[in-house]
Amino acid sequence: MDELEGRTSVEAIDGDTGFWTDGDALEACLRERPPRIPAHFGYDALGSELFEEITELPDYYLTRVEDALLQRHAGAIADELGTPWVAELGSGSAKKTRVLLTACAARRRTTFLPIDVSREMLVSSGDALAADCREVTVRGLWGRYEAGLRWIRRQRRAPVTMMFLGSTLGNTTTAERHALLAEIERTLAPGDRFLVSADLVKPKHVLEACYNDPPGGSAFVRFRLNHLAHLNRCFDGDFLLDRFQARAHYNEHTRTVEGHLYATTEHMAELRALDIRLEFKVGDSINVGFSAKFDPTHFIDEMRDFGLLPHRHWMDERWQYGLFLFSRR
């Protein structure tokens, strides 16, 4: 452990644990119809572990396809990045990032800035990365995306590549995505890079198999129910998890997979710390996850609207999944 000291650290950038009890965004989302829980509430320590289980499911193609793209093209991507600072929004375990960071470090001194809401995941992934890739300095930023971007704007000392992998950009509403892209545009300087992955439109049966548990499995169910358990812990709630069933479906009109928890009994749940009461009839749902699927031409045009110019891309044609590299105008 002493050998890692000085090359890996974690800094609270979002009010220490206070961001878990910030109920403003939650209250607004719970007023929607159907009510919705913001995505970051799914990624406490337990939720982050459960998501790692999801990435191992046989029909969950996103992680293995993205990993294969990074393995195959790490050298070419590292050549194109050219920045000593590499930040990643929602870094999680950083397993998929490791091969790319190793390639970057072989070309230049590299500081990695993983941004994540799970402090435990930042510690474990930072130590593992620093042990495997000794040329990379890891400085974990513990908090929400917006706090991480503000930290980079204040602290930047070098050109930056911002990474947003796992097709996570799609895990928001259109309005939330545009707000985040505006923050990224504000953070990047001319010539900085933005490396983002996008899952493209594909048949409904493929997507619904991807976002639901296989027969006998429970990783997705436990991950989605943990959203309610997390709210109980943060806001003195009384959601009863056994009164909900989890299921994801693909909305072909909006090109979005939606993960829902459906009430199996008529009941009321309360978040006492926020003075919020939710009444459920049988079949009513809570949305606990979006995953938008993109048309590549529209995706690139959307990035242009935020000053991000297409530079290169790497595609898996079979699975219609891509890594897209943009340069800040």
Disulfide bonds with the S-S distance in Angstrom:
none
